[in-house]
Amino acid sequence: MDNGSDAGNAHHLRRNSTIQHGHTVLFKLPNGEVRSIKVEKDSTLPLGRVGSFFANELIGQPYGLPYEIRDRKLKRLPPLAMQDIAETDATNELINDGDFVQPLTVAEIEDMKKSGFHASEIIKTQIEQHANYSLKTEYSKEKYRQRKEAKYSKRFEIIEPTMYEVCDYWFRKDHHRIRDIRTDTLSQMLNLANVRPGGKYIIVDEASGLVVSAILDRLGGECRIISINDSDSPPAYPVLNLMNYNKKGLAKVLSTLNWATAREDYVPVHAPLDPTPGCIYSERQRARLDKRKVASDAVAKTRSELFAGGFDGLLVASEYDSFQVVEALSPYLAGSASIVVQSQFVQSLADLHAQMRQIPRYLAPSISEGWLRRYQVLPGRTHPTMNTSGSGSFLLHATKVCVANIPSVV
């Protein structure tokens, strides 16, 4: 976590513009793969085939810059410029690929790499010795160069941890861990929940902390969040780790309760919090008692805040029965508060929709599904991509209203 923020501004959570010790950083490799690695001082960061380098080379540097590894040290590179490709009369119809078209063997390429040849020199040699390279179209030549750069280049890029990049990284890596929440679905959840600075929100997040991270990122910590989960201790949100927030600032705006402590009839059972009179305690035992008392007081304070109500929204991304979750937590919402429930399956939301329509305090429940199509945007080559995700999950939105008992007038 970032330790460079001022204590006076600890309640503001802003993304750091430079890489610090302890940050978890996203690296984009030449083949398009994205890896997350924790940067620690005086350590070595491995990037697989691209190579490894000393982490101290990266600490203090800004996000978003490309680098190249040379002798385990980093050289900053200028950003790649987008270039137009000239149309020619060449076609690919006369190309007959085979083993003979590339006389440069794998052993010769390995010898060049061991001799210290730069990736650009290896690629240039391959192009010069390629028998059919001149017969390719300009687009085919560009694709050939890109394939070779992905194979031999030592170049990589540091991705700035924006919420879009973090969500896209997790969706590509393991979409099941974030409950199939795509970038467009996440933005719809925030908009439907009317997430705004100064708001108070109840979150049920079983999407690895994606929803919690998105709210904190949008509001910069100018909010209050209570996260409900089924863990006895604060949950490990792997998505939140990529945001590299200050721990003290995070503790001021984010509190967690498990489902047991979120019930008003819950009676806590815990070990003694105060020293027993007449007993002698070591410093370690006293420190343990003090830590236990601080944790108990924090839970009691969070419970009181939850039961006081007045929250501006409820966002749910959970495997539990959606209706029971909404019924348990909606009493703590203020009037006109938004309720947003996410699910990977439309049937569970259809059942919730039918149940909510029978209750007057839930206004206009509706179900929606996002649709996203990615485009390749290049000069002369802008077109939709061939493949896309089938679904980014489903959303149900409703508004809580305060229903008064109005006597009937005869």
C-alpha angles and dihedrals in degrees: 000000000000114000097178101086122106116255091230091059096041092118090061113080111201128164113254114242093210133052114254136187109283096024119136105226133196115228120196111207127206092260091056095256116140121211131186116218130172112237113220128176118261093011134117120242115212120208099180115234092003091065138239135278142181114278092219087070089066103040111104094017121122123253123253100043128125121232139183126216115233119170091339090305129105128244117193113232131202114253116267113261122223109242132195117241115222118230116240137178092250119120134185096232096100095048115114108184119206143130091285096063093073111043092176105101129214090247091055091050091051090050090052091051092049090048090059100255113164118243091247091056092050091050091047090052091050091050093049092051096042107113097207102033094105090054093059124098117249090255091053090049090053092050090048091053091048092052091051093046090052088053102044108018121110091201125120138166132224110229117216108236098241116158091250093054093045093049092045091049093053093043090055094041101045115343092180091066090059093041093249092295106162124198093260092048091051092052090050090052091055093046096046090048090052091230107194138160114284093022128138117222139183112214130192100190121178091153095095091271096303096132093045091049092049093053093047090048095049095047100035091228095306091128144064121245130186112191119202117205142150097250125107090217130041106291122250104244106194092188091055090055090064091059090063095213124178109264095221093048091047092052091056095059104026125061129168135212130179121228093262095054090044090067117092093218093054115123111199118230114198143143120277112290099196127060115264111246113253095020122115115225129194121230090257092053091048091049090051091051091048092050091048091050092049091052092047092049091049092053092048091050092049091049091052090050092050095048091048087067126193096130119160099217149001121217118187129189103161144130091227123099104290096212093053091048092050093045092050096050106028094080088070093056123101122235114287091018116152124241117202121181122185125201137168090222127057094210094066090053091045089057090047090048092053092049095046093050089064093058117075096212092067109076124204103339110198137176125221138175125204125226124205131185120184121215132205105229112198132133107281092352106076111140141128116281117255095238132040138169115275097222140358091205130262133281134208119199129189138157124232115227129188108243114206123205099244113186115235116254117223 
